[in-house]
Amino acid sequence: MGSKIGNERIKREDGYLYFVGKDGYVWAVPMRHNKGAKKKKVGNERISKEEGYLYYVGKDGFVYKAKMKNYKKGKW
């Protein structure tokens, strides 16, 4: 389990995958069966990312971070 770091709630839609991009914003990317949809930036909050952590959007719509178990600095 991770710890909640975002204050903004992201409204999730069916047919999209959500992730925190390199720029620190949450992005929604259409799944393969969602033809005709485009990649879009969701939300306005910027997340400052740290090395060695995995960032994800939880079921409740908030951004979480979790420490990577077998992370070795500089390998990624």
N, C-alpha and C positions, 0 to 999 in steps of 0.2 A: 504494500500500500504506500501511496505517496502522500505528500503534504500539499495542501491547497495553497497556491501562491497568487492566483488571479482574483481580482475583485469583480470583474465583469462576467455576467452570465451569458453564454453563447446559446442561442436558440438553434437546436439541431434539427435538420431536415432529413427525411428518408432519402436514400440514394447518394449520400455524400460521405466521404471520409474526412476527418478533421485532424489537423496537425499544427504544431507551432513551427513556423519556417525559420530560416537562417536570419531573417530580418527581425524576428521577435514577435511578429503578428500571427494570429490564428488564420489559417487558410482552409477552405472547403474545396475538395477535389471530387468530381463526380465518379461514381463507381462505373464499371464497364457497362452495366445494364441501363444506366441513366444516359442514354444517347442524346446528343444535342445540348447538354449542359456544359458550362464552362467553369474553369477554376476561378474562385473569387475570394477576396479578402473578407474576413468576417470579424467584426468587433473593432474597437479603436485602441484597446489597451496593448501596450508594448511590453513584452516579457523580456527581462534581461537574463540570458541563459548562462549557466555555469558549465564548465567542462566536467564530465563524469556523471551527468544526470540525464534522465529520459523525461521528456515533457509530453503531456497528453491532455486531451479534453475528456473529462469524466462524464458519466451518464447524467449527472446533474447540471452539466454545462459549464462548470468552472475548470480552470487550468490547474493541473497538478504536476509535481515533479517527484521522481523516484530515483534513488541512487542506483547506478548500474552495478550489478553484483561482481562481475569479473572484469571491471574496467582497469586498463593499464594506461597511465598517462603517456600521451604521444603516439599511441598505437592507432588511434582513430583518426 
